[in-house]
Amino acid sequence: MLYSNGRLLPANIEFDRGMSEVFSSHPEARVDLSVTFLDAPKFSGAAYDQTLATYLREKYAADPPEVIVVAGEIALDFVLATRERMFPGTPVVYQAVNTSHLPKIAPLPLDVIGVAWQYDFPATVELALRWHPRARRLVVVTGTAPWDRDWEDL
């Protein structure tokens, strides 16, 4: 598992817990799940990616992964850019990748698969209004980093 963000992101905690539960309910599968976090957007850049790719290649040199599961666009981009140096030919399964990101990286190799999802901000606001029908203001809090600005644009 390779997550885009940090270990304590609630979505990562829940996905990790779900993966562990599924694998533990099938002991015959004998899955050895290893987890790494890119800690983006805190850490990024070409030098960081190169260092991390070298680290992962060396860490798993004796026992390379049979499949790489990535969570998020940043993790998917990282693996697509470094996979041939780290684990050539290893299949990739992605999750938590927005449908709007896929055209930016198309065409994907045939051994990179997953189920994309789409943010539906209007539906989220409508749901919030159903839960809080007397609400009169919506406040959107965002940061100033490029990653935050991308969210703001969405």
HELIX and SHEET records of a PDB file:
HELIX    1   1 PRO A   10  SER A   24  1                                  15    
HELIX    2   2 PRO A   27  ALA A   29  5                                   3    
HELIX    3   3 ALA A   46  LYS A   59  1                                  14    
HELIX    4   4 GLU A   73  MET A   86  1                                  14    
HELIX    5   5 LEU A  102  ILE A  105  1                                   4    
HELIX    6   6 PHE A  121  TRP A  131  1                                  11    
HELIX    7   7 PRO A  146  ASP A  153  1                                   8    
SHEET    1   A 5 THR A  36  PHE A  37  0                                        
SHEET    2   A 5 LEU A   2  TYR A   3  1                                        
SHEET    3   A 5 ILE A  68  ALA A  71  1                                        
SHEET    4   A 5 VAL A  92  GLN A  95  1                                        
SHEET    5   A 5 VAL A 112  GLY A 114  1                                        
END                                                                             
